[in-house]
Amino acid sequence: MGRMNTIVLIHVPEIDLLGSASVYPAFEYLLGMNIEIDTDGQKSGEKPMNNNPTSTQKISNSLPSWVFCYGCFLAILGIVAGLLGITSPTKFFSDFPNFTQWGEISYITASWGVRSLTMGVAMLIALWVKMPSAIGVVFSMRFLTEIGDLLNTLATGHGSMGLPLGVVAIVWVVVFLIPEALAVRWGIAKMRALKR
């Protein structure tokens, strides 16, 4: 019967505990096995331990401070507006002073409040995880919502707080749409960089 050609991987530290590597051929003969020595204590094919930050961590930790601060502003705005829409719609929808049937449309006002509250909480989560994909998605949601709200305000005049619609449009674009679009651009660019 021939000797078995089984390969055994023995893990030893960098220091040769047996004193000399010349003893291993003897083991090969006695055991009928081919012995391979891994002196660095790592499994064959395993990548060395690396405590350096990965490219994902570096990109994630590079969240611009202005994106973080502006996101906090939008989160607070969404949460406050949402709570007002749920608990006190007469204060938030103040451009309907002659309307008295709030109880009949409480479902609509509460739904609007929940929408704003949800966007505020989603923004906080995105800022917490600092993932470019999360930042891109949440700010895209805000950007598309703001476009819809702006078009609705320009079409109906409600939500303008008595200001000329041209002024409302300019303020809306500068305060909301432009920074949100820039945040979306940052998130998408970093997300694509991670896939390379």
C-alpha positions as CSV (number, residue, x, y, z in Angstrom):
1,M,0.0,0.0,0.0
2,G,1.4,3.4,-1.0
3,R,1.8,6.3,1.3
4,M,-1.1,8.7,1.4
5,N,-0.3,12.1,0.0
6,T,-2.5,14.0,2.4
7,I,-1.4,17.6,3.1
8,V,-1.6,18.9,6.7
9,L,-1.3,22.6,7.4
10,I,0.4,23.2,10.7
11,H,0.2,26.7,12.3
12,V,3.2,27.7,14.3
13,P,4.4,31.1,15.5
14,E,7.3,32.9,13.8
15,I,9.7,31.3,16.3
16,D,10.4,27.6,15.5
17,L,9.4,25.9,18.7
18,L,11.1,22.6,17.7
19,G,14.4,24.3,17.1
20,S,15.0,23.4,13.5
21,A,12.9,23.0,10.4
22,S,14.9,19.9,9.5
23,V,12.8,17.7,11.8
24,Y,9.7,18.1,9.5
25,P,10.9,15.6,6.8
26,A,11.0,13.0,9.5
27,F,7.4,13.7,10.4
28,E,6.5,13.4,6.8
29,Y,8.1,10.0,6.5
30,L,6.6,8.6,9.8
31,L,3.1,10.0,9.1
32,G,3.1,9.4,5.4
33,M,1.9,13.0,4.9
34,N,3.2,16.1,3.3
35,I,3.5,18.8,5.9
36,E,3.3,22.5,5.1
37,I,4.3,25.1,7.6
38,D,2.6,28.4,7.9
39,T,5.0,30.5,10.0
40,D,2.9,33.6,10.1
41,G,0.0,31.9,11.9
42,Q,-2.5,32.6,9.2
43,K,-4.6,30.2,7.1
44,S,-3.6,29.6,3.6
45,G,-5.3,32.1,1.3
46,E,-6.4,34.2,4.1
47,K,-5.7,38.0,3.8
48,P,-3.6,39.5,6.6
49,M,-5.3,41.3,9.3
50,N,-5.5,45.0,8.5
51,N,-6.6,47.5,11.1
52,N,-6.4,50.4,8.6
53,P,-9.8,51.9,7.7
54,T,-11.3,50.5,4.5
55,S,-12.2,52.7,1.6
56,T,-15.9,52.4,2.6
57,Q,-15.1,53.8,6.1
58,K,-13.0,56.6,4.7
59,I,-15.8,57.7,2.4
60,S,-18.5,57.3,5.0
61,N,-16.5,59.3,7.5
62,S,-16.0,62.1,5.0
63,L,-19.6,63.4,5.2
64,P,-19.3,67.2,4.7
65,S,-20.2,69.2,7.7
66,W,-22.6,71.4,5.7
67,V,-24.5,68.3,4.6
68,F,-24.8,67.2,8.2
69,C,-25.9,70.6,9.5
70,Y,-28.4,71.1,6.7
71,G,-29.7,67.6,7.2
72,C,-30.2,68.4,10.9
73,F,-32.1,71.5,10.0
74,L,-34.4,69.5,7.6
75,A,-34.9,66.8,10.3
76,I,-36.0,69.3,12.9
77,L,-38.2,71.2,10.4
78,G,-39.9,67.9,9.4
79,I,-40.4,66.7,12.9
80,V,-41.8,70.0,14.2
81,A,-44.1,70.4,11.1
82,G,-45.3,66.8,11.4
83,L,-46.2,67.2,15.1
84,L,-48.1,70.4,14.4
85,G,-49.9,68.8,11.5
86,I,-51.0,66.0,13.8
87,T,-51.7,67.8,17.0
88,S,-52.6,71.4,15.9
89,P,-53.5,71.6,12.2
90,T,-55.2,75.0,12.7
91,K,-51.8,76.6,13.6
92,F,-49.9,75.0,10.8
93,F,-52.5,75.5,8.1
94,S,-53.1,79.1,9.2
95,D,-53.8,80.4,5.7
96,F,-57.4,79.0,6.0
97,P,-58.7,81.3,8.7
98,N,-62.3,80.9,7.8
99,F,-62.3,77.1,7.7
100,T,-64.0,75.5,10.7
101,Q,-64.5,71.9,9.8
102,W,-61.1,70.6,10.9
103,G,-62.6,67.5,12.4
104,E,-63.9,66.4,9.0
105,I,-60.5,66.5,7.4
106,S,-58.4,65.4,10.4
107,Y,-57.5,62.3,8.5
108,I,-55.9,64.4,5.7
109,T,-54.0,66.7,8.1
110,A,-52.8,63.8,10.2
111,S,-51.6,62.0,7.2
112,W,-49.7,65.1,6.1
113,G,-48.2,65.4,9.6
114,V,-47.1,61.7,9.6
115,R,-45.5,62.2,6.2
116,S,-43.4,65.2,7.4
117,L,-42.6,63.4,10.7
118,T,-41.4,60.3,8.8
119,M,-39.1,62.3,6.6
120,G,-37.6,64.0,9.6
121,V,-36.9,60.7,11.3
122,A,-35.5,59.2,8.1
123,M,-33.1,62.1,7.8
124,L,-31.8,61.6,11.3
125,I,-31.2,57.9,10.5
126,A,-29.4,58.8,7.3
127,L,-27.2,61.3,9.2
128,W,-26.5,58.7,11.9
129,V,-25.3,55.9,9.6
130,K,-23.4,58.4,7.3
131,M,-23.8,56.0,4.3
132,P,-23.6,57.9,1.0
133,S,-26.4,55.8,-0.4
134,A,-28.7,56.7,2.5
135,I,-27.8,60.3,2.2
136,G,-28.6,60.3,-1.5
137,V,-31.9,58.5,-1.1
138,V,-33.2,60.6,1.8
139,F,-32.2,63.9,0.2
140,S,-33.7,62.8,-3.1
141,M,-37.0,62.2,-1.2
142,R,-36.8,65.7,0.2
143,F,-35.9,67.2,-3.1
144,L,-38.8,65.6,-5.0
145,T,-41.2,66.5,-2.2
146,E,-40.1,70.1,-2.2
147,I,-40.7,70.4,-6.0
148,G,-44.2,69.0,-5.6
149,D,-45.0,71.4,-2.7
150,L,-43.6,74.4,-4.6
151,L,-45.6,73.6,-7.7
152,N,-48.7,73.2,-5.5
153,T,-48.1,76.5,-3.8
154,L,-47.6,78.3,-7.1
155,A,-50.7,76.8,-8.5
156,T,-53.0,77.4,-5.5
157,G,-51.4,80.3,-3.7
158,H,-51.7,78.4,-0.4
159,G,-48.6,78.2,1.8
160,S,-47.2,81.5,0.5
161,M,-47.7,83.2,3.9
162,G,-49.0,86.3,2.0
163,L,-45.7,86.8,0.1
164,P,-45.6,87.3,-3.7
165,L,-45.4,83.9,-5.4
166,G,-42.2,85.0,-7.2
167,V,-40.5,85.7,-3.9
168,V,-41.8,82.4,-2.5
169,A,-40.3,80.5,-5.5
170,I,-36.9,82.2,-5.1
171,V,-36.7,81.5,-1.4
172,W,-37.8,77.9,-2.0
173,V,-35.2,77.3,-4.6
174,V,-32.4,78.9,-2.6
175,V,-33.2,77.5,0.8
176,F,-34.4,74.0,-0.2
177,L,-33.9,72.8,-3.7
178,I,-30.3,73.9,-4.4
179,P,-28.8,72.5,-1.2
180,E,-30.9,69.4,-1.4
181,A,-29.7,68.8,-5.0
182,L,-26.1,69.3,-4.0
183,A,-26.5,66.8,-1.1
184,V,-28.0,64.3,-3.5
185,R,-25.1,64.8,-5.9
186,W,-22.6,64.2,-3.1
187,G,-24.4,61.0,-2.0
188,I,-24.6,59.6,-5.5
189,A,-21.0,60.4,-6.4
190,K,-19.7,58.8,-3.2
191,M,-21.9,55.8,-3.7
192,R,-20.6,55.3,-7.2
193,A,-17.0,55.7,-6.0
194,L,-17.6,52.8,-3.5
195,K,-18.6,50.4,-6.3
196,R,-15.3,51.0,-8.3
